[in-house]
């Protein structure tokens, strides 16, 4: 094989490998970061807030290249794009929500571990 043909062949192989690497990188990047609501609770009809809206609470797991994090969302947007977010610093995947109690003063989340989190209504009513 002559030198120009070998150079063309190596250049073509390099471009193919570069294309594969870029394809893999783009596929991974398109998936990350990723989030999912692993628990959801809707405000019951027996509880009403001053803004007249229906609200929901969601436990959200966010995955990224650096690990996972968990947050509680409370708001009226079912797509979870606008509302009140509370970071949960330490959270084991085996933990889950045991109960959710909606009251006119706010919403209380009780985890299987016995830990409780209370979000006052003033933080999530009125579209926040």
C-alpha positions as CSV (number, residue, x, y, z in Angstrom):
1,X,0.0,0.0,0.0
2,X,1.5,3.3,-1.0
3,X,1.9,6.2,1.5
4,X,-1.0,8.4,0.1
5,X,-3.5,5.5,0.2
6,X,-2.5,4.5,3.7
7,X,-2.9,8.2,4.8
8,X,-6.4,8.3,3.2
9,X,-7.4,5.1,4.9
10,X,-6.2,6.2,8.3
11,X,-7.9,9.6,7.9
12,X,-11.2,7.8,7.0
13,X,-10.8,5.5,10.0
14,X,-10.1,8.5,12.3
15,X,-13.3,10.3,11.0
16,X,-15.4,7.2,11.6
17,X,-14.1,6.8,15.1
18,X,-14.6,10.5,15.8
19,X,-18.2,10.2,14.5
20,X,-18.8,7.2,16.8
21,X,-17.4,9.0,19.8
22,X,-19.5,12.1,19.0
23,X,-22.6,10.0,18.6
24,X,-22.1,8.3,21.9
25,X,-21.4,11.6,23.6
26,X,-24.5,13.2,22.2
27,X,-26.7,10.2,23.1
28,X,-25.5,10.4,26.7
29,X,-25.8,14.2,26.8
30,X,-29.4,14.0,25.5
31,X,-30.3,11.8,28.5
32,X,-28.5,13.8,31.2
33,X,-29.4,15.4,33.4
34,X,-32.6,13.4,34.0
35,X,-35.3,13.9,36.5
36,X,-38.4,11.9,37.5
37,X,-41.2,12.3,40.0
38,X,-41.0,9.2,42.2
39,X,-43.9,10.2,44.4
40,X,-46.9,12.5,43.9
41,X,-49.8,13.7,46.1
42,X,-52.6,15.9,45.0
43,X,-54.3,18.4,47.3
44,X,-57.6,16.9,48.5
45,X,-60.9,18.5,47.7
46,X,-61.5,19.0,51.5
47,X,-58.6,21.5,51.7
48,X,-58.9,24.9,50.0
49,X,-56.3,27.7,49.8
50,X,-56.9,31.5,49.2
51,X,-55.7,31.4,45.6
52,X,-58.5,28.9,44.7
53,X,-56.0,26.7,42.8
54,X,-55.4,22.9,43.0
55,X,-51.9,22.1,44.2
56,X,-49.7,19.0,44.1
57,X,-46.6,17.8,45.9
58,X,-44.0,15.7,44.2
59,X,-40.8,14.0,45.4
60,X,-38.4,14.4,42.5
61,X,-35.2,12.5,41.9
62,X,-32.6,14.3,39.7
63,X,-29.7,12.3,38.1
64,X,-26.6,13.9,36.6
65,X,-23.0,13.1,36.0
66,X,-22.1,14.0,39.6
67,X,-24.8,11.9,41.2
68,X,-28.4,12.0,42.4
69,X,-30.3,14.5,44.4
70,X,-33.8,14.7,45.7
71,X,-36.2,17.6,46.0
72,X,-39.8,18.2,47.1
73,X,-41.9,20.3,44.7
74,X,-45.2,22.0,45.9
75,X,-47.2,24.1,43.4
76,X,-50.1,24.2,41.0
77,X,-48.2,23.4,37.8
78,X,-48.6,19.7,37.0
79,X,-45.5,19.8,34.7
80,X,-43.5,20.8,37.8
81,X,-41.9,23.7,36.0
82,X,-43.0,26.5,38.3
83,X,-43.6,26.2,42.1
84,X,-41.8,26.0,45.4
85,X,-38.8,23.6,45.6
86,X,-37.2,22.3,48.8
87,X,-33.8,20.5,48.5
88,X,-33.4,17.3,50.6
89,X,-29.8,17.1,51.6
90,X,-29.5,13.5,52.6
91,X,-31.9,10.9,51.2
92,X,-31.4,7.2,50.8
93,X,-33.0,5.6,47.8
94,X,-34.7,3.0,50.0
95,X,-36.6,5.8,51.8
96,X,-39.9,6.8,50.5
97,X,-42.9,8.9,51.4
98,X,-45.1,7.3,54.0
99,X,-47.9,9.9,54.2
100,X,-48.7,13.4,53.0
101,X,-51.1,15.5,55.0
102,X,-52.6,18.6,53.4
103,X,-54.0,21.3,55.8
104,X,-55.0,24.9,55.3
105,X,-51.7,25.9,56.9
106,X,-49.6,23.8,54.5
107,X,-48.5,20.3,53.6
108,X,-46.6,17.8,55.8
109,X,-44.6,14.9,54.3
110,X,-43.7,12.0,56.5
111,X,-41.0,9.6,55.3
112,X,-40.6,5.9,56.1
113,X,-37.7,6.8,58.4
114,X,-40.0,9.0,60.5
115,X,-38.5,12.3,59.3
116,X,-41.0,15.0,58.5
117,X,-41.0,18.0,56.3
118,X,-43.6,20.8,56.5
119,X,-44.0,23.3,53.7
120,X,-46.2,26.3,54.8
121,X,-48.9,27.2,52.4
122,X,-47.6,30.8,52.0
123,X,-44.7,29.4,50.0
124,X,-46.7,27.6,47.3
125,X,-50.0,29.5,47.0
126,X,-50.4,32.3,44.5
127,X,-48.5,30.6,41.7
128,X,-45.2,30.3,43.5
